[in-house]
Amino acid sequence: MTMLTHFCLWIVTLLLTQNFVFSSDLRHTNNWAVLVCTSRYWFNYRHVANTLSVYRSVKRLGIPDSQIILMLADDMACNPRNKEQGTVFNNRAHQLNVYGTDIEVDYRGYEVTVENFIRVLTGRLPSSVPRSKRLLTDDRSNVLVYMTGHGGEGFLKFQDAEEITSEELGAAFEQMWKKRRYSSLMFLIDTCQAESLYRSFYSPNIIAAASSRVSEDSLSHHSDPAVGVSVIDRWTFYILEYLEHVRPNSKKTVEDLFSSLKPSQVISTPSVRRDLFPVPLNKVRITDFFGSVRKIDVTPALPGSGGDVMYASGSDAGTATAATHPDNITSPMQEHTSHGALLYSTNPSDQSRSEREDISSKDGAMGHYLYAAVLPLLFLAIVLLSL
């Protein structure tokens, strides 16, 4: 081959590689979270606090309520034993009420069942269920699934009445993959022997992390004398402490997060399953799962148009949101004066899925047109030069 032929082959290889990278980026256009507390009764206060604390963190980092499914098996805020009605605290200083004033619980009390949880994941809900209680994901969605409660080897209890097994979780995620309900999925589980809950997973593009290995307990962090019980678990506490230093535009990676969880602090052995995920975790940003940020370009309004026009661009094209937050980031043990303001250019709950996909595909359309035009010409040139 001539030097020109080698050069053309190199260009083709480069373009094909870039096309793969761009296609991968395009597949992730929106983030969703499914947050589940499976425990009832006052002595399980910490499990509700765990879930609400994660809920608060993902909202602060930009995921709107319309893209969060929150399942709480008990209402600790209104429990008769709660001296401060309408509140749930994750620290003994009572500086941060994670229940807040803007919480949206999608499934509560006896609605939190294994059946409903699996139906939410797989999309097999009755037609009577409103959109606000549905996981409206697609093959461009990154999904965060967080679960906490009491468990044992291979199972997690729901309300002391039933259990979900590792095999059932694995089958549900496989249904999601077959039905193109996620691009990538992160599964976090805080319970005793938590590692056993992800051993039966076999679907691609899943990151799974657990608070403890088989034969280990998952312990609480501290108790509150005023409440009379423990208020947060250790593994979740240190995840939240790390997330408090993450901003919506942060470049910190999932590897950074998991590496920060030390057995000496957690008093169990945190574990991570990486073999199902094709990308090294030090290349995956935390905000690819915990956040939902987009650039908002404000164009001055034309006279008589009624206001400025906002155009959204960026990696999270399905949500069209940008998050702002206080400059002073605090730990879960300290006061946090704001949950962060969300600026919406498009409300995803008011859009059909096809409309969201149309918006999200525009960013990469020009690149695909370029490849479609250039690649055939380059292949033709190679053939002609080979003659």
C-alpha positions in Angstrom: 0.0 0.0 0.0 1.1 3.6 -0.6 1.5 6.1 2.1 -1.7 7.8 1.1 -3.6 4.5 1.5 -2.2 4.1 5.0 -3.2 7.7 5.8 -6.8 7.0 4.6 -7.0 3.9 6.7 -5.8 5.8 9.7 -8.5 8.5 9.1 -11.2 5.8 8.8 -10.1 4.2 12.0 -10.1 7.5 13.8 -13.5 8.4 12.6 -15.0 5.0 13.5 -13.5 5.4 17.0 -14.9 8.9 17.5 -18.2 7.7 16.2 -18.3 5.1 18.9 -17.4 7.6 21.6 -20.0 10.1 20.4 -22.7 7.4 20.1 -21.9 6.3 23.7 -22.3 9.9 24.9 -25.5 10.3 23.0 -27.0 7.2 24.7 -26.8 8.9 28.0 -29.2 11.9 27.9 -31.1 11.7 31.2 -30.8 10.6 34.8 -33.3 8.9 37.0 -33.2 7.6 40.6 -35.2 4.9 42.4 -34.7 5.2 46.1 -36.2 2.5 48.4 -36.6 2.2 52.1 -38.0 -1.3 52.8 -38.4 -1.0 56.7 -41.3 -0.2 58.9 -41.4 0.7 62.6 -39.8 3.3 64.7 -36.7 1.4 65.5 -35.9 1.4 61.8 -35.8 5.2 61.7 -32.3 5.2 60.3 -33.4 3.4 57.1 -35.9 6.2 56.3 -33.2 8.8 57.1 -30.8 7.0 54.8 -33.2 7.1 51.9 -34.3 10.7 52.5 -30.6 11.8 52.8 -29.8 10.3 49.4 -33.0 11.8 48.0 -31.9 15.2 49.2 -28.4 14.7 47.7 -29.6 13.7 44.2 -32.0 16.7 44.2 -29.3 19.1 45.2 -27.1 17.8 42.3 -29.9 18.4 39.8 -32.2 15.4 39.4 -35.8 16.8 39.6 -38.7 15.1 41.5 -40.2 14.2 38.1 -37.3 11.8 37.6 -37.1 10.4 41.1 -39.2 7.4 42.4 -39.2 7.6 46.2 -40.5 4.6 48.1 -40.8 4.8 51.9 -42.3 1.9 53.8 -43.1 4.0 56.9 -43.8 7.7 57.6 -41.4 8.6 60.5 -42.1 12.3 60.1 -45.7 11.7 61.4 -45.1 8.8 63.7 -46.6 9.4 67.2 -43.2 8.8 68.8 -41.7 11.7 66.9 -41.4 14.7 69.2 -40.8 17.1 66.3 -43.7 16.2 63.9 -43.0 16.6 60.2 -39.2 16.1 60.6 -36.6 13.4 60.0 -33.0 14.1 61.0 -29.9 12.2 60.0 -27.7 13.6 62.9 -28.2 14.1 66.6 -27.7 17.8 66.4 -31.0 18.2 64.5 -29.4 20.7 62.1 -30.7 19.2 58.9 -34.3 18.1 58.4 -34.0 15.7 55.5 -37.8 15.4 55.3 -38.0 19.1 54.3 -41.0 20.9 52.9 -40.8 19.9 49.3 -40.6 16.1 49.5 -42.6 14.0 47.0 -43.1 10.4 48.1 -44.4 8.3 45.3 -45.0 5.0 47.2 -45.5 5.0 50.9 -46.6 2.5 53.6 -48.1 -0.7 52.3 -47.6 0.5 48.7 -43.9 -0.4 49.2 -44.0 -4.1 48.1 -41.7 -6.4 46.2 -44.4 -6.5 43.4 -44.7 -2.7 43.1 -40.9 -2.3 43.1 -40.4 -4.8 40.3 -43.3 -3.3 38.4 -41.8 0.2 38.6 -38.4 -1.1 37.3 -39.9 -3.1 34.5 -42.6 -0.7 33.5 -45.4 -3.3 34.0 -47.8 -1.0 35.9 -51.5 -0.8 35.4 -52.8 2.0 33.1 -54.4 3.6 36.1 -51.0 4.5 37.7 -50.2 8.2 37.0 -47.0 9.3 35.2 -45.6 10.6 38.5 -45.3 7.1 39.8 -43.7 5.6 36.7 -40.1 5.1 35.8 -40.2 6.7 32.3 -36.7 5.7 31.3 -35.4 4.6 27.9 -32.1 3.3 26.4 -30.5 6.7 27.0 -31.2 6.8 30.7 -28.7 6.4 33.5 -30.6 4.9 36.5 -29.5 5.0 40.1 -31.2 2.4 42.3 -30.6 2.8 46.1 -32.0 0.3 48.6 -31.7 0.1 52.4 -33.3 -2.1 55.0 -32.8 -5.5 56.8 -31.3 -8.3 54.8 -29.5 -11.6 54.9 -27.5 -13.7 52.4 -29.3 -13.3 49.1 -32.4 -11.4 50.2 -33.7 -8.1 51.4 -36.8 -7.9 53.6 -39.8 -5.7 52.7 -41.7 -4.5 55.8 -41.0 -7.8 57.7 -43.6 -9.4 55.5 -41.8 -10.5 52.3 -38.4 -10.6 50.7 -36.8 -9.8 47.4 -34.0 -12.1 46.4 -30.8 -11.5 44.4 -32.2 -13.7 41.6 -35.4 -11.6 41.4 -33.3 -8.4 41.3 -31.1 -9.8 38.5 -34.2 -10.9 36.5 -35.8 -7.4 36.9 -32.6 -5.7 35.6 -32.4 -8.1 32.7 -36.0 -7.2 31.8 -35.0 -3.5 31.9 -32.1 -4.2 29.6 -34.1 -6.3 27.2 -36.8 -3.6 27.1 -34.2 -0.8 26.6 -35.1 0.9 29.9 -31.5 2.0 30.8 -28.2 2.9 29.2 -26.2 2.3 32.4 -27.4 1.4 35.9 -25.9 1.9 39.4 -27.1 -0.3 42.2 -26.3 0.7 45.8 -27.4 -1.5 48.7 -27.0 -0.8 52.4 -27.9 -3.8 54.5 -26.3 -6.8 56.3 -24.5 -9.2 53.9 -25.2 -6.7 51.1 -22.7 -8.1 48.7 -24.9 -11.2 48.2 -27.7 -9.1 46.7 -25.8 -8.4 43.5 -24.1 -11.8 42.9 -26.9 -12.9 40.6 -26.7 -9.9 38.3 -25.8 -10.7 34.7 -27.1 -7.8 32.6 -24.6 -5.5 31.0 -23.7 -1.9 32.0 -24.3 -2.3 35.7 -22.2 -1.0 38.5 -23.1 -2.5 41.9 -21.8 -1.5 45.3 -22.6 -2.9 48.7 -22.1 -1.9 52.3 -20.8 -5.3 53.6 -19.6 -8.6 52.4 -21.3 -12.0 53.1 -21.2 -12.9 56.8 -20.8 -9.2 57.8 -23.3 -6.8 59.4 -24.0 -3.3 58.2 -23.8 -1.0 61.2 -25.4 2.3 62.2 -23.3 5.4 62.5 -24.7 7.0 65.7 -27.9 7.3 67.7 -29.9 10.3 68.9 -30.9 10.4 72.5 -33.9 12.6 71.7 -35.2 10.2 69.1 -34.1 7.1 71.0 -32.8 5.2 68.1 -30.0 5.3 65.5 -30.5 7.9 62.9 -28.2 6.9 60.0 -26.1 3.9 58.8 -22.4 4.1 58.4 -21.9 3.2 54.8 -24.6 5.7 53.7 -23.3 8.3 56.0 -19.8 8.3 54.4 -21.3 8.3 50.9 -23.4 11.3 51.8 -20.4 13.0 53.4 -18.4 12.6 50.2 -21.3 13.8 48.0 -21.6 17.0 50.0 -18.3 18.1 48.4 -19.5 17.3 44.9 -20.8 20.1 42.7 -23.1 19.6 39.7 -20.2 20.2 37.3 -17.7 18.1 39.3 -15.2 15.9 37.6 -14.9 13.5 40.5 -15.4 9.9 39.5 -17.3 6.9 40.8 -13.9 5.3 41.6 -13.1 8.4 43.8 -16.4 7.8 45.7 -15.9 4.1 46.3 -12.2 4.5 47.2 -13.2 7.0 50.0 -15.2 4.3 51.8 -12.7 2.8 54.3 -13.5 -0.4 56.2 -12.0 1.2 59.4 -14.8 3.9 59.2 -17.6 1.7 57.9 -16.7 -1.1 60.3 -17.6 -3.6 57.5 -16.0 -4.3 54.1 -17.6 -2.2 51.3 -17.5 -4.1 48.0 -18.0 -3.1 44.4 -18.8 -5.2 41.3 -17.2 -3.9 38.2 -17.2 -6.8 35.7 -20.6 -5.9 34.1 -19.6 -2.3 33.3 -17.5 -1.8 30.2 -15.7 1.4 31.3 -13.2 1.8 34.1 -14.8 3.5 37.1 -12.1 6.1 37.2 -13.5 7.3 33.8 -17.1 7.6 35.0 -18.2 10.8 36.7 -20.3 10.7 39.8 -22.7 13.1 38.3 -23.4 10.6 35.5 -25.7 8.9 38.1 -26.2 11.3 41.0 -26.6 14.5 39.0 -28.6 16.0 36.1 -27.0 19.1 34.8 -27.3 20.9 31.5 -25.9 24.2 30.1 -28.5 26.9 29.7 -27.8 29.5 27.1 -30.0 32.6 27.5 -30.7 34.5 24.3 -32.0 38.1 24.7 -35.7 38.2 23.8 -36.9 39.9 20.6 -39.2 42.9 21.2 -42.7 41.8 22.0 -41.7 38.2 22.5 -42.6 38.2 26.2 -39.2 37.1 27.7 -35.8 35.6 27.2 -35.4 32.3 25.3 -33.4 29.5 26.9 -31.6 26.9 24.8 -30.3 23.7 26.5 -27.2 21.8 25.4 -25.0 19.2 27.0 -24.8 15.6 28.1 -28.1 15.4 30.0 -30.4 16.4 27.2 -33.4 14.5 28.5 -34.0 16.8 31.5 -33.0 20.2 30.4 -32.1 21.3 33.9 -29.3 23.2 35.5 -28.5 23.1 39.2 -27.2 25.8 41.5 -26.2 25.4 45.0 -24.6 27.3 47.9 -20.9 28.0 47.8 -20.3 26.5 51.3 -20.8 22.7 51.1 -21.3 21.1 54.4 -21.3 17.5 55.8 -24.5 15.6 56.7 -23.7 16.5 60.4 -24.0 20.3 59.6 -26.6 22.7 58.6 -27.4 23.0 54.9 -29.4 26.1 54.3 -30.6 25.3 50.8 -31.5 22.2 48.8 -30.3 24.0 45.6 -32.5 25.8 43.1 -33.4 24.1 39.9 -33.8 26.1 36.7 -35.9 24.4 34.0 -35.9 25.2 30.4 -38.2 22.3 29.6 -40.3 20.3 32.1 -39.7 16.6 31.2 -43.0 15.6 32.8 -44.8 17.8 30.2 -43.0 16.1 27.3 -43.6 12.8 25.6 -40.6 10.5 25.4 -40.4 10.9 21.7 -40.1 14.7 22.2 -37.4 14.3 24.7 -35.5 12.0 22.4 -35.8 14.4 19.6 -34.3 17.2 21.7 -31.5 15.0 22.9 -30.5 13.7 19.4 -29.9 17.2 17.9 -26.6 17.7 19.6 -25.0 14.8 17.8 -26.9 14.8 14.5 -24.4 16.9 12.7 -21.6 14.5 13.6 -23.5 11.6 12.3 -24.2 13.4 9.0 -20.5 14.1 8.6 -19.6 10.4 9.1 -22.3 9.3 6.7 -20.9 11.6 4.0 -17.1 11.2 4.6 -16.8 7.4 5.3 -18.1 6.2 1.9 -15.8 8.6 0.1 -12.8 7.4 2.1 -13.6 3.7 1.5 -13.9 4.5 -2.2 -10.6 6.3 -2.2 -8.9 3.3 -0.6 -10.3 0.9 -3.2 -9.2 3.1 -6.1 -5.7 3.5 -4.6 -5.4 -0.2 -4.2 -6.0 -0.9 -7.9 
